[in-house]
Amino acid sequence: MAIDPAHAISTSINVAKLDVDTFERVEADESKTIEAGAVVVVSTVLGAVGSIFVIGVWGFIAYILIGLIGWGVWSWLSAIIAEKVFGVQTTDLGEMLRTTGYAHAPRALGVIPFLGWVGAIWSLVAVIVGMRQAGEMTTTQAVVAALIGFIPYVIATGIVTAILL
């Protein structure tokens, strides 16, 4: 399966605009999981570039690893939370991976030093919308799922940062 860069960029822009129809298309298209992963890779690398002078080379590597692993774990936990806590039977890991993968695109703003936090907040909002659409949840349920799933991500980030920096 080849990744279409033009499609990935266009979809990422529409997801960053929080376009619900785009989230629905991404959720339904099983062939786009790898492309969503590529968006995570590119946006994470770009986000890390902007802070390399602050976090150093090891921090740069850690940032990328945490971004990729965090995406998978966060999506997995959110799918479980949607099913087990909120009784959602219409979502799966693939849907969560696709919607949240494209939602990572705003993190690319981190390529501009000191704008990483803007991209992170924007991405968090997009992830919540993606989880809501993938999980057929209310916005409140998606926020809860996102926050519960985010806790291990923050802990892992702290541990890896403490070890490497």
N, C-alpha and C positions, 0 to 999 in steps of 0.2 A: 504494500500500500504506500503509494507516494504521497508526500505532503505537498499540498498546493500552497505556497507561501502567500499568494495573493488572497486566497480564500481565508487562510489563517489570520492574516492581518485584518481583512474586512470583518470577519466574524469577531475578532478581538475588539475591534472598534465598536461594533454594535453591542457587544456584551458590556464594554466599558460605559456605553450610553445607558446601560441597564434596560435594554430592549427585550421585553418579555418574549416576544415572538422568536427572537434569535436564541434565547435560552431554550425554548421549547424545541426548536429545530436541532440544536446541539444535543439536547437530552435524548431525542429520538434516533439520532443517526449514529449507530454503533460503529460505523467506520471512522468516526472522528476522534476516537479515544487517543490514538497515537498523536494526532495533530494537536489535541489539547495538551498532551504531555510535552510536545515540542514548544508550545506557547509557554508552559511553565519553565522549561529549560532556558529559553531565550530571555524571558522576562526576569528570571532569577539571576542569570549571568549579568544582564545589563544592570540590574539593581545592585549587584555586588560590585560592579566596576566603579560606580559612583562613590563607594565608600572604602575602596581598597587602601587609600592613604590613611584612613582612620583605623581600619581593622587589620591591615597587613595581609600578607599572602595566605597565612594559615586561616585567618578570619574569612578571607575571600573564599577559600575552599570549603570551610565550614558553612558559610552562608549558602553556597550552592547545594551542598549535601543536605542541609537542613531543609532548604526550600523544596527539594525533590522528595525526600522521604516524608517531610511534613505534609506535602500535598496528598500523598497516598494514605498516610495514617489518618489525617484529618477527614478525608473523604470516606474512608472505611468506617471510622467511628461515627460520622454523621449519618451514614446509611443505617448503621446498627441502631443508633438513637432514634432515627425516624421510625424504624420498624418496631423496636422493642418498647420504647417509651411512648411514642405517639400512635402506635398501631398502624403505621403506613405500610401497605402491602404492594404499593405500586412503584417502588424505587429499587434500585440495585446499585452495587458499587460502580458499575460502568457509567451509569447516569450521573452519579455524584462526581466521578472523576472528570467526565466531559464538561459538565457545567462549571465546576470549580476550577478546572484547568484553564479554561478560557478566561475565567474571572481573575486569574493571576496577572493578566496582561498589564494593568496599571502599575504594577510593581516595577516595570521597565523605567518609570520616571526616576527611579533611583540612580540611573546613569548620570543624572545631573546632581552633583553633590548637594546635600542638604535638602533634597526633594524626595528622598526615599520614604519619609513618613507620610507624605501626601499620597504617594502611590500605594503604600501599605493600607492606609485608611480607605482609600477608594476601592482597592482590591477587596478588603474585608466586606464592604457594602455589596460589592458585586458577588462575592462568595455567598453571602446570605441570600441574595436574590436567587442565585443558582441553586442553592440548597432548597429554597422554598419551591422552586419550579420542579426540581428533580424529585423532591420528596412529596410533592402535592400537599405541602404543609401550609399552615398560616405563617405570616411573617414572624409572629411571636415564637412559634415553634421552631422556625428556622434560626432565629437568633439564639434560642436556648441550645439547639443542636450545634450551632457554630461555636458558641462559647464553651460548651462542655468538650467538644472536640479540639478546641484551641488550647485547652489547659495542658495536655501532654506535649503539644508543640512548643509552648513557652518553656516548660520544664526542660525538654530536650535541648532547646536553644541555650538555656542557661548553663546546662551541664557541659555541652560541647564548647561553648564560649569560655567557660572557666578552665577547661582542659587546654584549649588551644591558645588562649591569649594570656 
